[in-house]
Amino acid sequence: MKDRLSFRGRWVLVTGASSGLGEEMAVQLAAEYGANLILVARRAERLSELAAKLEKAHGVHCKVIAADLSRLEDVRRVFHKATSEHEIHAVVLNAGITHFGKHQDLSWERFETLLQTNLIGVVWLVNNFVHYFAGKDIDGAIMLVSSMAGVMPVPYQAAYAGSKAFLTNFGQSLSEELRGEPVSITVFSPGGIATPMAHESDLRYFENTPFLQDVTSCAAEGLSAMAARRRFHVPGRLNRLQMFLSRFVPRGFSVALTAATYRKALKAAGQ
Ligand SMILES: NC(=O)c1ccc[n+]([C@@H]2O[C@H](COP(=O)([O-])OP(=O)(O)OC[C@H]3O[C@@H](n4cnc5c(N)ncnc54)[C@H](OP(=O)(O)O)[C@@H]3O)[C@@H](O)[C@H]2O)c1
């Protein structure tokens, strides 16, 4: 089993590549790693534009699969299309959605869509790609884009934090089960990132604070962790410091502090 993976001339599948972190990881995979890309999201036009741009600028090959990953039939179609047409060497499971506000105000439909997108589709793809890599004996990598919200509870993002806590524990547990096998799992857990997810929410409150990491450095750290087959990585020094310090603070206190910060932010957003 190789210690460090090379993606040059190899196919890497990226979900949620039409925006934010996924788009930036696709750009860096083409520019820095020379990878061919399968770009997945709902907004096909944005994916096609990105594919054309990356092919022209970096001489890589790109394919687009438009899919709604909250629907299991689309998730299955993505897997079958990608694996029947190309040999895949890495999978970046990045697509995700969030919500801000009181959990009791979240409709069941939105909650269900969040779980389908952030969890069910992701776990289905992990299960199937683990078998795929084992069957082909490929040195492969899977990145699960989780969040620091998957390690520390976040009131007013309760369903999101819960979905990411599942991903974090699932991914880290599975990565230990797969020790010594050709496929590695990297749980990547950013704090806040300056992407549309943060900007298009009503929570402008966090915008001009050091809490939002720039998307370029965040993506670079994630890809480097995946290539190095790290099992867990939190990008950004400030985030790592926060994680470290949280060990010495009673959990109840840090949850209450987060809740107070979000209450202010929600109030500022008129919620
Ligand atoms: N921004 C943050 O502060 C932050 C912090 C920690 C972790 N993260 C995680 O980072 C990941 C990327 O988030 P981001 O900040 O880059 O958000 P973003 O800019 O909103 O991008 C989300 C991506 O997910 C795709 N997506 C959402 N629902 C989908 C669906 N049903 N089917 C297919 N694709 C879907 C979107 O594409 P379409 O709309 O075109 O389908 C888009 O490409 C998420 O997993 C998020 O939880 C974000």
Ligand as a Chemical Component Dictionary entry (heavy atoms), coordinates in Angstrom:
data_LIG
# 
_chem_comp.id                   LIG 
_chem_comp.type                 NON-POLYMER 
_chem_comp.pdbx_formal_charge   0 
_chem_comp.three_letter_code    LIG 
# 
loop_
_chem_comp_atom.comp_id 
_chem_comp_atom.atom_id 
_chem_comp_atom.alt_atom_id 
_chem_comp_atom.type_symbol 
_chem_comp_atom.charge 
_chem_comp_atom.model_Cartn_x 
_chem_comp_atom.model_Cartn_y 
_chem_comp_atom.model_Cartn_z 
_chem_comp_atom.pdbx_ordinal 
LIG N1  N1  N 0  -19.046 26.690 4.383  1  
LIG C1  C1  C 0  -18.752 26.276 5.600  2  
LIG O1  O1  O 0  -18.640 27.091 6.531  3  
LIG C2  C2  C 0  -18.476 24.803 5.864  4  
LIG C3  C3  C 0  -17.858 24.445 7.076  5  
LIG C4  C4  C 0  -17.590 23.106 7.331  6  
LIG C5  C5  C 0  -17.938 22.145 6.412  7  
LIG N2  N2  N 1  -18.548 22.508 5.248  8  
LIG C6  C6  C 0  -18.941 21.459 4.326  9  
LIG O2  O2  O 0  -18.282 21.646 3.087  10 
LIG C7  C7  C 0  -19.071 21.067 2.050  11 
LIG C8  C8  C 0  -19.197 22.044 0.902  12 
LIG O3  O3  O 0  -19.893 23.183 1.370  13 
LIG P1  P1  P 0  -19.665 24.644 0.766  14 
LIG O4  O4  O 0  -19.388 25.523 1.903  15 
LIG O5  O5  O -1 -18.769 24.586 -0.382 16 
LIG O6  O6  O 0  -21.177 24.950 0.313  17 
LIG P2  P2  P 0  -21.778 25.444 -1.071 18 
LIG O7  O7  O 0  -20.967 26.501 -1.678 19 
LIG O8  O8  O 0  -23.224 25.713 -0.771 20 
LIG O9  O9  O 0  -21.667 24.145 -1.996 21 
LIG C9  C9  C 0  -22.437 23.010 -1.762 22 
LIG C10 C10 C 0  -22.273 22.071 -2.943 23 
LIG O10 O10 O 0  -23.072 20.911 -2.685 24 
LIG C11 C11 C 0  -23.895 20.673 -3.812 25 
LIG N3  N3  N 0  -25.166 20.094 -3.418 26 
LIG C12 C12 C 0  -26.012 20.500 -2.446 27 
LIG N4  N4  N 0  -27.122 19.742 -2.450 28 
LIG C13 C13 C 0  -26.960 18.833 -3.437 29 
LIG C14 C14 C 0  -27.766 17.784 -3.953 30 
LIG N5  N5  N 0  -28.989 17.512 -3.451 31 
LIG N6  N6  N 0  -27.298 17.065 -4.982 32 
LIG C15 C15 C 0  -26.084 17.326 -5.524 33 
LIG N7  N7  N 0  -25.271 18.300 -5.090 34 
LIG C16 C16 C 0  -25.720 19.043 -4.059 35 
LIG C17 C17 C 0  -24.117 22.050 -4.441 36 
LIG O11 O11 O 0  -24.384 21.905 -5.842 37 
LIG P3  P3  P 0  -25.781 22.180 -6.561 38 
LIG O12 O12 O 0  -26.501 23.242 -5.785 39 
LIG O13 O13 O 0  -25.385 22.598 -7.945 40 
LIG O14 O14 O 0  -26.473 20.865 -6.543 41 
LIG C18 C18 C 0  -22.762 22.690 -4.232 42 
LIG O15 O15 O 0  -21.896 22.345 -5.286 43 
LIG C19 C19 C 0  -20.411 20.666 2.695  44 
LIG O16 O16 O 0  -20.427 19.285 2.960  45 
LIG C20 C20 C 0  -20.412 21.451 3.972  46 
LIG O17 O17 O 0  -21.189 20.853 4.970  47 
LIG C21 C21 C 0  -18.823 23.807 4.950  48 
# 
loop_
_chem_comp_bond.comp_id 
_chem_comp_bond.atom_id_1 
_chem_comp_bond.atom_id_2 
_chem_comp_bond.value_order 
_chem_comp_bond.pdbx_ordinal 
LIG N1  C1  SING 1  
LIG C1  O1  DOUB 2  
LIG C1  C2  SING 3  
LIG C2  C3  SING 4  
LIG C2  C21 DOUB 5  
LIG C3  C4  DOUB 6  
LIG C4  C5  SING 7  
LIG C5  N2  DOUB 8  
LIG N2  C6  SING 9  
LIG N2  C21 SING 10 
LIG C6  O2  SING 11 
LIG C6  C20 SING 12 
LIG O2  C7  SING 13 
LIG C7  C8  SING 14 
LIG C7  C19 SING 15 
LIG C8  O3  SING 16 
LIG O3  P1  SING 17 
LIG P1  O4  DOUB 18 
LIG P1  O5  SING 19 
LIG P1  O6  SING 20 
LIG O6  P2  SING 21 
LIG P2  O7  DOUB 22 
LIG P2  O8  SING 23 
LIG P2  O9  SING 24 
LIG O9  C9  SING 25 
LIG C9  C10 SING 26 
LIG C10 O10 SING 27 
LIG C10 C18 SING 28 
LIG O10 C11 SING 29 
LIG C11 N3  SING 30 
LIG C11 C17 SING 31 
LIG N3  C12 SING 32 
LIG N3  C16 SING 33 
LIG C12 N4  DOUB 34 
LIG N4  C13 SING 35 
LIG C13 C14 SING 36 
LIG C13 C16 DOUB 37 
LIG C14 N5  SING 38 
LIG C14 N6  DOUB 39 
LIG N6  C15 SING 40 
LIG C15 N7  DOUB 41 
LIG N7  C16 SING 42 
LIG C17 O11 SING 43 
LIG C17 C18 SING 44 
LIG O11 P3  SING 45 
LIG P3  O12 DOUB 46 
LIG P3  O13 SING 47 
LIG P3  O14 SING 48 
LIG C18 O15 SING 49 
LIG C19 O16 SING 50 
LIG C19 C20 SING 51 
LIG C20 O17 SING 52 
# 
